[in-house]
């Protein structure tokens, strides 16, 4: 069942020069002060505001005293709701599309509405603004000239590792979204497959407890394994592939394994060094096991 519009009775149009069309309106990712003046003007003039969650958007609208009709548009009702929105737009309506936070179309079904509007010859306009992806990238201290927004990795370990393998050779900074309860496990898989690339874990961006932790992937995995799941929404930014490491002799291999064993299990240490050097994991596991046994004697 499609959620019916809420707000001003009858959806009467306010006085505005806003032309008909679909407006993609970026909203704050935390701090409500981050919304733009143009976004506020657009929301006040819209005939209808299509929201990922009307309850979430109502907080923003109430904060700025905006009383316009809203309707739900999300992944579960998009197929049913989209034709009604397109029909309103065909009739000269002005529809503002917002997500719960940030820029629409990033990890939501908005792109299908945009595609349908363009196919119908309807004007589409953006009101750019906050984005957790860009905010995290700008804070990470990693290359920004080329980056890939990966989105959420698969929740199951085998599928996640397969996806990471497909990303391993991409010459770009990677941006990954992750759930707090999967962060440590996901970071461990990233370290194993991508190697000890420099990375950053950003959470609670623009909010009171904003935090950005920067370290190599293996060190981040060890930290969150010990610290437990953090609170808030998580963005992981991973640097591009490292330059090939010079060949290691036996002493250097044992030294690196010894360092890894301080924070990793034997199998994990071998996997990380295998990803770093391309050396056989089985051989590295045997050496790491020997070092671990010796350290316990």
Wavefront OBJ file of the C-alpha trace (Angstrom):
o trace
v 0.000 0.000 0.000
v 1.432 3.380 -1.027
v 1.664 5.892 1.776
v -0.684 8.781 1.142
v 0.701 12.330 1.163
v 0.843 14.006 4.539
v 0.950 17.718 5.305
v -0.913 20.717 3.968
v -4.614 19.949 3.385
v -5.355 19.262 -0.264
v -1.723 19.741 -1.245
v -2.414 23.364 -2.229
v 0.484 25.023 -4.040
v 2.382 27.778 -2.235
v 3.293 30.968 -4.052
v 6.575 30.206 -5.828
v 8.453 30.632 -9.068
v 9.790 27.074 -8.850
v 9.363 25.484 -12.304
v 7.708 22.060 -12.651
v 9.957 19.041 -12.413
v 11.756 16.580 -10.165
v 14.188 18.064 -7.623
v 16.877 15.956 -5.960
v 17.396 17.638 -2.605
v 20.376 16.782 -0.407
v 19.619 16.871 3.310
v 21.904 16.922 6.383
v 23.721 13.723 7.360
v 23.689 14.771 11.020
v 23.986 18.459 11.758
v 20.725 20.125 10.674
v 22.606 23.346 9.985
v 24.250 21.803 6.933
v 21.222 22.174 4.661
v 21.502 24.795 1.906
v 19.278 27.842 1.465
v 18.288 26.594 -1.984
v 17.278 23.216 -0.568
v 15.004 24.921 1.970
v 13.429 27.102 -0.729
v 12.799 24.037 -2.890
v 11.224 22.050 -0.073
v 8.955 24.984 0.807
v 7.807 25.281 -2.824
v 7.355 21.596 -3.653
v 3.886 20.210 -4.282
v 5.024 16.918 -2.771
v 8.142 15.701 -0.936
v 9.006 12.054 -1.633
v 10.892 10.670 1.371
v 12.815 7.523 2.184
v 11.056 7.685 5.578
v 8.423 10.364 6.193
v 9.049 10.232 9.939
v 12.725 11.057 9.534
v 12.064 13.873 7.060
v 9.333 15.313 9.281
v 11.973 16.140 11.902
v 13.891 18.251 9.379
v 10.751 19.915 8.024
v 9.495 20.758 11.514
v 12.882 22.211 12.463
v 12.650 24.683 9.587
v 8.897 25.274 9.812
v 8.112 23.668 6.450
v 4.574 22.331 6.044
v 4.344 20.496 2.738
v 2.754 17.131 1.849
v 5.077 14.118 2.074
v 4.888 10.577 0.755
v 7.054 7.507 1.202
v 9.360 6.429 -1.622
v 11.820 3.672 -0.697
v 13.104 0.314 -1.914
v 10.066 -1.582 -0.643
v 7.369 0.520 -2.345
v 9.260 2.133 -5.228
v 7.717 -0.005 -7.973
v 4.203 0.933 -6.827
v 4.887 4.552 -5.901
v 6.914 5.552 -8.975
v 4.022 5.646 -11.508
v 2.017 7.961 -9.252
v 4.957 10.343 -8.878
v 5.602 10.328 -12.621
v 1.932 11.106 -13.296
v 2.068 14.066 -10.906
v 5.176 15.310 -12.698
v 3.519 14.861 -16.118
v 0.726 17.138 -14.899
v 3.209 19.902 -14.113
v 3.843 19.043 -10.489
v 6.953 19.884 -8.524
v 8.305 16.891 -6.596
v 11.267 17.042 -4.223
v 13.043 13.729 -3.626
v 14.979 13.347 -0.366
v 16.697 10.462 1.395
v 16.889 10.009 5.153
v 20.254 11.768 5.116
v 22.620 13.059 2.473
v 22.291 13.104 -1.300
v 19.460 11.124 -2.958
v 20.381 8.207 -5.250
v 23.359 7.170 -3.089
v 22.319 3.745 -1.756
v 18.604 4.314 -2.389
v 16.219 3.598 -5.332
v 16.059 7.210 -6.479
v 17.951 6.602 -9.713
v 14.999 4.605 -11.095
v 12.704 7.568 -10.509
v 15.204 9.860 -12.230
v 15.469 7.485 -15.189
v 11.680 7.285 -15.503
v 11.346 11.063 -15.312
v 13.979 11.625 -17.993
v 12.337 9.030 -20.243
v 9.047 10.904 -19.843
v 10.695 14.196 -20.824
v 10.412 15.657 -17.313
v 12.988 18.174 -16.097
v 15.291 16.887 -13.349
v 17.273 19.296 -11.180
v 19.672 18.760 -8.306
v 20.024 20.811 -5.133
v 23.463 19.516 -4.099
v 24.675 19.376 -0.558
v 25.744 16.934 2.170
v 27.009 13.442 1.349
v 28.538 11.006 3.842
v 30.630 9.544 1.019
v 32.283 12.851 0.106
v 32.557 13.932 3.752
v 34.432 10.750 4.672
v 36.661 10.974 1.584
v 37.612 14.556 2.386
v 38.543 13.646 5.985
v 40.413 10.405 5.302
v 43.678 11.960 4.140
v 43.809 9.587 1.164
v 44.003 10.276 -2.606
v 40.850 11.955 -3.921
v 41.661 12.259 -7.621
v 40.068 8.872 -8.405
v 37.661 7.003 -6.156
v 35.019 4.286 -6.325
v 31.880 4.237 -4.200
v 31.440 0.517 -3.439
v 28.424 0.755 -1.132
v 27.699 -2.073 1.301
v 29.709 -5.270 0.940
v 27.806 -8.587 1.060
v 27.037 -9.595 4.658
v 28.179 -13.213 4.206
v 31.921 -13.775 4.478
v 32.401 -15.839 1.298
v 30.530 -13.354 -0.913
v 32.270 -10.426 0.760
v 35.708 -11.885 0.051
v 34.769 -12.565 -3.564
v 33.685 -8.942 -3.955
v 36.905 -7.690 -2.378
v 38.931 -9.845 -4.771
v 37.160 -8.142 -7.677
v 38.139 -4.735 -6.242
v 41.758 -5.597 -5.458
v 43.330 -4.358 -8.695
v 41.292 -1.150 -9.064
v 43.629 1.852 -9.085
v 41.427 4.093 -6.974
v 40.485 4.953 -3.422
v 37.595 2.713 -2.336
v 34.656 3.923 -0.251
v 32.690 1.239 1.587
v 29.605 1.485 3.790
v 29.403 -1.009 6.647
v 27.150 -1.943 9.543
v 28.745 -1.511 13.009
v 28.254 -5.157 14.029
v 30.102 -6.376 10.897
v 32.903 -3.798 10.927
v 35.679 -5.823 12.588
v 35.024 -8.929 10.460
v 34.778 -6.866 7.290
v 38.015 -4.968 8.031
v 39.796 -8.282 8.651
v 38.698 -9.526 5.214
v 39.802 -6.234 3.650
v 43.235 -6.548 5.280
v 43.592 -10.157 4.179
v 42.662 -9.548 0.554
v 43.709 -5.936 -0.089
v 46.775 -5.946 2.154
v 47.782 -3.296 4.733
v 46.586 -0.334 2.716
v 46.172 2.973 4.522
v 42.534 3.461 5.428
v 40.120 5.454 7.579
v 36.979 4.514 9.471
v 34.619 7.493 9.736
v 31.500 7.449 11.904
v 28.877 9.868 13.205
v 29.963 12.440 10.613
v 28.919 16.048 11.402
v 27.429 14.878 14.713
v 28.613 15.554 18.246
v 30.675 12.365 18.517
v 32.203 12.458 15.031
v 35.268 10.231 14.811
v 37.743 9.396 12.063
v 40.300 6.686 12.866
v 43.177 6.452 10.361
v 45.519 3.447 10.183
v 46.453 0.533 7.898
v 43.620 -1.944 7.357
v 45.225 -4.651 9.497
v 45.638 -2.249 12.422
v 42.034 -1.052 12.096
v 40.817 -4.651 12.047
v 42.773 -5.404 15.218
v 41.440 -2.270 16.937
v 37.772 -2.979 16.285
v 38.189 -6.652 17.104
v 39.352 -5.597 20.578
v 37.154 -2.511 21.024
v 33.932 -4.070 19.764
v 31.291 -2.636 17.465
v 31.193 1.173 17.422
v 27.991 3.190 17.387
v 26.643 5.151 14.436
v 26.786 4.891 10.670
v 30.135 3.757 9.273
v 32.068 4.774 6.154
v 35.374 3.023 5.420
v 37.786 4.758 3.035
v 40.605 2.588 1.647
v 43.659 3.849 -0.196
v 44.534 2.584 -3.692
v 46.812 -0.444 -4.195
v 50.276 -0.120 -2.706
v 53.351 -0.266 -4.874
v 54.831 -3.736 -5.101
v 57.017 -4.470 -2.096
v 60.626 -5.505 -2.686
v 61.410 -9.191 -2.336
v 61.952 -10.283 1.275
v 64.673 -12.607 2.504
v 63.978 -15.167 5.218
v 64.992 -12.834 8.031
v 62.729 -10.045 6.753
v 59.825 -12.458 6.358
v 60.217 -13.661 9.946
v 60.504 -10.079 11.195
v 57.298 -9.026 9.436
v 55.479 -12.147 10.616
v 56.613 -11.444 14.162
v 55.143 -7.950 13.957
v 51.855 -9.259 12.571
v 51.621 -11.983 15.229
v 51.521 -9.291 17.909
v 47.994 -8.417 16.795
v 46.856 -11.296 14.553
v 46.257 -15.002 14.817
v 48.674 -17.277 12.949
v 46.401 -17.758 9.931
v 45.555 -14.062 9.733
v 49.231 -13.050 9.905
v 50.072 -15.434 7.073
v 47.153 -14.181 4.981
v 48.101 -10.515 5.450
v 51.719 -11.116 4.454
v 50.605 -13.246 1.495
v 48.473 -10.322 0.303
v 51.391 -7.927 0.788
v 54.041 -9.987 -0.984
v 52.331 -12.578 -3.172
v 54.276 -15.316 -1.346
v 52.516 -18.680 -0.857
v 50.154 -18.541 2.096
v 50.864 -22.149 3.089
v 54.594 -21.447 3.385
v 53.968 -18.286 5.401
v 51.537 -20.132 7.678
v 54.190 -22.746 8.478
v 56.747 -20.034 9.301
v 54.237 -18.062 11.376
v 53.237 -21.189 13.316
v 56.871 -21.952 14.034
v 57.427 -18.401 15.301
v 54.298 -18.516 17.457
v 55.351 -21.824 19.056
v 58.850 -20.511 19.675
v 57.459 -17.369 21.322
v 55.444 -19.509 23.770
v 58.473 -21.585 24.848
l 1 2 3 4 5 6 7 8 9 10 11 12 13 14 15 16 17 18 19 20 21 22 23 24 25 26 27 28 29 30 31 32 33 34 35 36 37 38 39 40 41 42 43 44 45 46 47 48 49 50 51 52 53 54 55 56 57 58 59 60 61 62 63 64 65 66 67 68 69 70 71 72 73 74 75 76 77 78 79 80 81 82 83 84 85 86 87 88 89 90 91 92 93 94 95 96 97 98 99 100 101 102 103 104 105 106 107 108 109 110 111 112 113 114 115 116 117 118 119 120 121 122 123 124 125 126 127 128 129 130 131 132 133 134 135 136 137 138 139 140 141 142 143 144 145 146 147 148 149 150 151 152 153 154 155 156 157 158 159 160 161 162 163 164 165 166 167 168 169 170 171 172 173 174 175 176 177 178 179 180 181 182 183 184 185 186 187 188 189 190 191 192 193 194 195 196 197 198 199 200 201 202 203 204 205 206 207 208 209 210 211 212 213 214 215 216 217 218 219 220 221 222 223 224 225 226 227 228 229 230 231 232 233 234 235 236 237 238 239 240 241 242 243 244 245 246 247 248 249 250 251 252 253 254 255 256 257 258 259 260 261 262 263 264 265 266 267 268 269 270 271 272 273 274 275 276 277 278 279 280 281 282 283 284 285 286 287 288 289 290 291 292 293 294 295 296 297
